[in-house]
Amino acid sequence: MKDFLVIGGGVIGMMTAWQLAEAGHGVALVERGRCAGEATWAGGGIISPLYPWRYSAPISQLASWSEGRYAGLAARLVEETGIDPEFRQKGLLYLDVEDEDEAIKWARQVNKPLSRISSKAVYSREPRLAEGLAGGMWMPTLGSLRNPRLGQALRAKLKALPNVDLHEHCLVERLTIKRGHVSGVETATGRVAAGQVILCGGAWTGLLLADLGINLPVRPVKGQMMLFRTPLVSSERQWLERVVLRAGRYLIPRADGCVLVGSTLEEAGFDKIPTPEAKDSLYASAISIMPELAECEIEHHWSGLRPAAPEGVPFIGRVPNVSGLFVNAGHYRNGLVLAPAATRLLVDELLGCPPIVDPEPFRPALRTANHC
Ligand SMILES: Cc1cc2nc3c(=O)[nH]c(=O)nc-3n(C[C@H](O)[C@H](O)[C@H](O)COP(=O)(O)OP(=O)(O)OC[C@H]3O[C@@H](n4cnc5c(N)ncnc54)[C@H](O)[C@@H]3O)c2cc1C
């Protein structure tokens, strides 16, 4: 029997399992598909909330703790697994921001380098953007990564750890609970026992808890994205080099010249089928930022389900009324950026270490009580 069992092999579950294993514990991770096959794969990989000044303090605290760790984390994963998550810190260009004054005020308060820049400065950074831009805002420290590769690297890391058992293609059907204590899970292929269980099931997290009469309000919010293949210019410079954000939609460059456009926000339950309407809308957004994309092939169009907790504040901590059961879910649009801090916060609670930020705003007990 392992000390800990993690349900869900997304970025949250895998980073949790890794940290517990590194602390010397035996860990089982149970994933119904292949690890990093859901939101963790589908996301854009921007390592910041999109408009960070619009978020509450608890999210900002987790985000800024994580942002400072990604360069080291990515370097370590390349070295130890040979898989490069392509973390790049090339900055973010904001266009047409309505609340620029708020943004600048926030940046001063948190000491972030965010400034207004002229039209000339915008085009000197990204010459292929649409004509007629009067200026923008520039955040040079913004990082992004190729999240499918982050997922592959984390999976490879876990597979190499002798104290981790990875059960893929193994659906958790229910939690095993006796006298108010969780002792493992029932899966499609048998029982897996553990001392403590951590639910990291992304948008599906509430389903397992609903069986226990606990209403954890994490709902799926569908997001569709598209990938253009631009011609490779040189190893130094591609058509697009920086993340660009306009009217809530963004372009993200990849090192191989591909450009992602995202994303839609749709209440469609657990439906993940990409739609022609979303494709048209994403295409229009992409062209409005960089018209020359109209000449490029659309290589892929997909969707994923974001796990949305109220106000995007994830549930992190002990599940009320069931001893030994913990949850880390509901990171909504920011699961990749929040993952290092959110998982560390829970691992510290599990191991009895001092918390990196105040855990109270994330505690399930206070926020699920009215729904039980
Ligand atoms: C279009 C889009 C764009 C995004 N862009 C960004 C971005 O730029 N930056 C950012 O920070 N975030 C972004 N996100 C959000 C981010 O992807 C998610 O918040 C994050 O991946 C959530 O990670 P997770 O591990 O909680 O969930 P998931 O990655 O969904 O993992 C949960 C896992 O649990 C498994 N599971 C569920 N139930 C069971 C069960 N009963 N038994 C076994 N396994 C189970 C699932 O199969 C799944 O693999 C984006 C999301 C989308 C959809």
Ligand as a Chemical Component Dictionary entry (heavy atoms), coordinates in Angstrom:
data_LIG
# 
_chem_comp.id                   LIG 
_chem_comp.type                 NON-POLYMER 
_chem_comp.pdbx_formal_charge   0 
_chem_comp.three_letter_code    LIG 
# 
loop_
_chem_comp_atom.comp_id 
_chem_comp_atom.atom_id 
_chem_comp_atom.alt_atom_id 
_chem_comp_atom.type_symbol 
_chem_comp_atom.charge 
_chem_comp_atom.model_Cartn_x 
_chem_comp_atom.model_Cartn_y 
_chem_comp_atom.model_Cartn_z 
_chem_comp_atom.pdbx_ordinal 
LIG C1  C1  C 0 -8.185  26.171 -24.480 1  
LIG C2  C2  C 0 -7.493  26.268 -23.148 2  
LIG C3  C3  C 0 -6.456  27.193 -22.983 3  
LIG C4  C4  C 0 -5.770  27.284 -21.761 4  
LIG N1  N1  N 0 -4.697  28.109 -21.660 5  
LIG C5  C5  C 0 -4.009  28.187 -20.488 6  
LIG C6  C6  C 0 -2.853  29.005 -20.385 7  
LIG O1  O1  O 0 -2.408  29.617 -21.362 8  
LIG N2  N2  N 0 -2.227  29.096 -19.161 9  
LIG C7  C7  C 0 -2.686  28.409 -18.077 10 
LIG O2  O2  O 0 -2.107  28.557 -17.002 11 
LIG N3  N3  N 0 -3.764  27.592 -18.164 12 
LIG C8  C8  C 0 -4.437  27.469 -19.340 13 
LIG N4  N4  N 0 -5.532  26.663 -19.438 14 
LIG C9  C9  C 0 -6.030  26.010 -18.226 15 
LIG C10 C10 C 0 -5.221  24.780 -17.869 16 
LIG O3  O3  O 0 -5.021  23.995 -19.024 17 
LIG C11 C11 C 0 -5.972  23.981 -16.794 18 
LIG O4  O4  O 0 -6.356  24.823 -15.724 19 
LIG C12 C12 C 0 -5.077  22.880 -16.229 20 
LIG O5  O5  O 0 -4.545  22.084 -17.257 21 
LIG C13 C13 C 0 -5.857  22.012 -15.254 22 
LIG O6  O6  O 0 -5.023  20.937 -14.889 23 
LIG P1  P1  P 0 -5.639  19.703 -14.106 24 
LIG O7  O7  O 0 -4.537  18.753 -13.862 25 
LIG O8  O8  O 0 -6.441  20.201 -12.947 26 
LIG O9  O9  O 0 -6.744  19.111 -15.116 27 
LIG P2  P2  P 0 -6.575  18.133 -16.374 28 
LIG O10 O10 O 0 -5.390  18.432 -17.181 29 
LIG O11 O11 O 0 -7.898  18.110 -17.074 30 
LIG O12 O12 O 0 -6.300  16.730 -15.694 31 
LIG C14 C14 C 0 -7.273  16.051 -14.946 32 
LIG C15 C15 C 0 -7.057  14.569 -15.216 33 
LIG O13 O13 O 0 -7.892  13.804 -14.339 34 
LIG C16 C16 C 0 -8.290  12.647 -15.046 35 
LIG N5  N5  N 0 -9.471  12.088 -14.400 36 
LIG C17 C17 C 0 -10.658 12.717 -14.182 37 
LIG N6  N6  N 0 -11.525 11.880 -13.567 38 
LIG C18 C18 C 0 -10.866 10.692 -13.398 39 
LIG C19 C19 C 0 -11.239 9.433  -12.841 40 
LIG N7  N7  N 0 -12.458 9.209  -12.334 41 
LIG N8  N8  N 0 -10.322 8.437  -12.839 42 
LIG C20 C20 C 0 -9.057  8.647  -13.342 43 
LIG N9  N9  N 0 -8.660  9.823  -13.898 44 
LIG C21 C21 C 0 -9.552  10.824 -13.917 45 
LIG C22 C22 C 0 -8.546  13.168 -16.454 46 
LIG O14 O14 O 0 -8.532  12.125 -17.416 47 
LIG C23 C23 C 0 -7.433  14.174 -16.638 48 
LIG O15 O15 O 0 -6.302  13.650 -17.289 49 
LIG C24 C24 C 0 -6.185  26.489 -20.661 50 
LIG C25 C25 C 0 -7.208  25.546 -20.832 51 
LIG C26 C26 C 0 -7.841  25.421 -22.065 52 
LIG C27 C27 C 0 -8.898  24.373 -22.237 53 
# 
loop_
_chem_comp_bond.comp_id 
_chem_comp_bond.atom_id_1 
_chem_comp_bond.atom_id_2 
_chem_comp_bond.value_order 
_chem_comp_bond.pdbx_ordinal 
LIG C1  C2  SING 1  
LIG C2  C3  SING 2  
LIG C2  C26 DOUB 3  
LIG C3  C4  DOUB 4  
LIG C4  N1  SING 5  
LIG C4  C24 SING 6  
LIG N1  C5  DOUB 7  
LIG C5  C6  SING 8  
LIG C5  C8  SING 9  
LIG C6  O1  DOUB 10 
LIG C6  N2  SING 11 
LIG N2  C7  SING 12 
LIG C7  O2  DOUB 13 
LIG C7  N3  SING 14 
LIG N3  C8  DOUB 15 
LIG C8  N4  SING 16 
LIG N4  C9  SING 17 
LIG N4  C24 SING 18 
LIG C9  C10 SING 19 
LIG C10 O3  SING 20 
LIG C10 C11 SING 21 
LIG C11 O4  SING 22 
LIG C11 C12 SING 23 
LIG C12 O5  SING 24 
LIG C12 C13 SING 25 
LIG C13 O6  SING 26 
LIG O6  P1  SING 27 
LIG P1  O7  DOUB 28 
LIG P1  O8  SING 29 
LIG P1  O9  SING 30 
LIG O9  P2  SING 31 
LIG P2  O10 DOUB 32 
LIG P2  O11 SING 33 
LIG P2  O12 SING 34 
LIG O12 C14 SING 35 
LIG C14 C15 SING 36 
LIG C15 O13 SING 37 
LIG C15 C23 SING 38 
LIG O13 C16 SING 39 
LIG C16 N5  SING 40 
LIG C16 C22 SING 41 
LIG N5  C17 SING 42 
LIG N5  C21 SING 43 
LIG C17 N6  DOUB 44 
LIG N6  C18 SING 45 
LIG C18 C19 SING 46 
LIG C18 C21 DOUB 47 
LIG C19 N7  SING 48 
LIG C19 N8  DOUB 49 
LIG N8  C20 SING 50 
LIG C20 N9  DOUB 51 
LIG N9  C21 SING 52 
LIG C22 O14 SING 53 
LIG C22 C23 SING 54 
LIG C23 O15 SING 55 
LIG C24 C25 DOUB 56 
LIG C25 C26 SING 57 
LIG C26 C27 SING 58 
# 
